[in-house]
Amino acid sequence: MIAKLRRMKECASRLYADGRLQEALELYERVVQEDPLALGCRTTIGDLLGRLGHSSSAVEQYEQVAHVYAEYGMLLKAIAVCKQILKLNPDHTHTQLMLADLYARRKGSVPQVPALPVAPAAGMGTNGRRTLETTEPRADEELDVVLQAWPRSDPFTEDVPKLSAPSDEAEVDSDEDVSTSEGLPSLPSIPLFSELPKKAFLEMLLRMPMHELRRGQVVITEGDNGDSLYVIASGIVSVRQRNRDGDMVLLTNLGEGAFFGEMALLQDGVRTATVQVEDDAKIFELSRELLEDLIGHYPTVATAVRNFYRQRLLATAMATHPLFLPFSLEARRVLMEQFKSRSFAEGEVILEEAKRGSGLYLLLHGRVLVSKVVADEEIVLAELKPGDLFGEISLLTNTPISATITAMEEAFVLRLSKKRFDELVLGNDVVLELVGRLAEMRQEETELVVANQLNAHGAILL
């Protein structure tokens, strides 16, 4: 039976690709008669019905699929199908109510749920009920696993300015009810989406375009300017980057629930990798323009964005900085929970040369200057950008800070205190092996910059 269904699907797919839509529809209908919970085929039937001009039947088909996805906690797939309905009928009230229900159930983990009956599509026979297997959330890359482990609320205890997580109560809305429907599973959190207030969440879904892309299509290209974040509702994409020899190297493959391109959304810059579709995909696009418009109408969205930005930068540092590579994912999650937020005004000194190190810092927003006094002259060593770590060498080597770090403009940072750093980091033997190499590399870089600066001023290098 399985082999037969596979052949039927492959044949139907070829018919669809060749433009033989009616024949493809009839064959897909035969597939779902045999397997009523072949949801991908049911979605394709909706696509075909829409293209053949049967909009009402297409909407009915999509509704059935969306309900099943929603019941089993498949948030992005349910939203994608709802977008298909709204494309055919923008005023479809039931779909907008379904999106509101998805919002009310958008947080928490997905428990096991009983088998659900699935009504056959219009014109189809019924083969009774079947169960849908539930699967664990897929970890497409280590960084996303680290990010998903980030706690929903920040355990800040220091008396310093914080970037706290938003709450729905912050926006006064008398008819807002975010309680989970009784007896229904809550839906898994998705970074940024899950933190938005209700009205902003619904408006974003209604206005955010969904791209249906075929294998081989390029979504973003390394080196191009960009201002959008992308979320994969279904399908697979590859992420590639050019190496020093100019060859494209595969970094990872991303699947359902993964997102990419967020740094171009949150700060100016070019794309750092090329993303190409490997398996037909449906991908949401959230542009900076839409995000700024949402912030204008719903100020609490800005808090959600800052919280998301903070999470992504810290997760990136945890997944890529050599200091954290020896730690397990669980250990990194513990580390992430210990970082505290602070803000610094323009001109304020964050770390001062020759003073005792106070912690490990991650720059979230703004620019900071690294300088050092040599022969009574201040020499600029570097300018740090969001995502850069600093302060680790003095902690690792237990020596005074070797340079002064000053905020060039208002800057937000995350800090892991020296006490917590010593407890959580220096207790790892593998990390201690890295201390010498990291300290030596940083010292060599500093000496090289100082030497170049002195040479530029006509000093004699000995």
Helices and strands as residue ranges (DSSP letters): H 2-17, H 21-34, H 39-51, H 55-71, H 75-88, H 93-104, H 142-148, G 168-170, G 193-195, H 198-207, E 210-213, E 218-220, E 228-242, E 248-254, E 259-260, H 262-266, E 274-287, H 288-297, H 300-320, H 329-338, E 340-344, E 349-351, E 359-365, E 368-374, E 377-384, E 389-390, H 392-397, E 404-407, E 411-417, H 418-424, H 429-456
